[in-house]
Amino acid sequence: MTTLEDFRADTRAWLKANCPPSMRTPMPEGERVWGGRRADFKHPDSRLWFERMVERGWTVPTWPREYGGGGLSAAEALVLKEEMQTLDCRTPLFGFGISMLGPVLLEYGTPAQKAEHLPRIARGEIRWCQGYSEPGAGSDLANLQTKCEDMGDHWLVNGQKIWTSYAHLSDWIFCLVRTSTASKQGGISFLLFDMASAGVEARPIRLISGASVFCETFFTDVRVPKGNLVGGLNEGWTIAKKLLQHERGMISEIGRVLGAAVPPVDVVARRYLAAADGRLADPVLRDAVARHVMDDHAFQLSLTRAAEESDAGAANGGLSSLFKYYGTEQNKRKFELILKCAGQAALGWEGEGYDDEELLICRSWLRSKGNSIEGGTSEIQLNVIAKRVLGLPD
């Protein structure tokens, strides 16, 4: 019988043999692999690394093998994650299909829906976006108004979504729609449809960081097949809440995953402020950097413990809000400290006089502000933690 340590040794050996050296470096934002119909492999080795991981099922290591996964236990998946971090292996495939839609399809999807969508997500063939927020339904998501009518042989969707990340680059959307006005939560359904459908329009929104990953998305008489409804009619709110747990878990680690191209706080501090003996002269700043490093380590240990408890059948759904809150606030603190340590070098936006890492600092600092808003604001998470985790009265 293979032990976890045997699995770790085998995994480490496989990664060393199969992950190209170029894929063991910090990943610039422009080199992330999202897959989809318009998949773009910016680095020549990224396709090779992607294909090797797809073949092994390690783009979605805990999914069943029948759907393109690796069939790993949570403990084995954690070992894989740790060994990839140790070797600085890049994530081979990003996608909301992996982090959000896939897990809820495994739980709520029909056999036909699983067979159609999960293998294509695992293989990076379809890129998904999320249709949740609307201009009048952000924190009060249950107030959404995008209308879905039963036309007999198909659904007809009309309405608008906002802050739809990467909608202009995505192939399909998982979307919350209103199928009844009898009650707010009780009249919502969960629908999947192709972004290439007639009547779908996505318009990018320019952000303060200079990027345009968010979109406003419009639906005008969009015809959707009846088989694309996930769960029962008017039962989408339950699925929506479960998906948000997965989303918040993903966002809680966004600083580590998306901020990898910017060096850690202690590395930046040593580069710009360290004296000849390697120590920071300012004791207050030195204490702040040390505290951040310890807090970050403790947070990673907490995530590990939660994964182990989940594998043992003791999962607590409310922890996703706790981790989302702490992880995104920690990421904001990280970039505040990096700005203090880098000083003038952190003010670069474009042009000469700054290296590639320095040009990322200011944009990443600005982008980190959005982490505590997307997926449910920090204020909303504190309310959830108070009610569902701590059991405090209203």
FENGICOR-V406515 format. One record per helix or strand of 3 or more residues. SS is the DSSP state (A for helix, B for strand). FROM is the first residue (numbers start at 0). LEN is the number of residues. If there is no record, write none. Layout:
ss;from;len
SS;FROM;LEN
SS;FROM;LEN
This chain:
ss;from;len
A;3;15
A;20;3
A;28;3
A;45;11
A;57;3
A;64;3
A;73;13
A;95;13
A;110;12
B;127;4
A;140;3
B;146;4
B;153;8
A;166;3
B;171;7
A;184;3
B;187;7
B;199;6
B;213;12
A;225;3
A;235;17
A;253;5
A;264;9
A;282;29
A;318;29
A;355;16
A;377;12
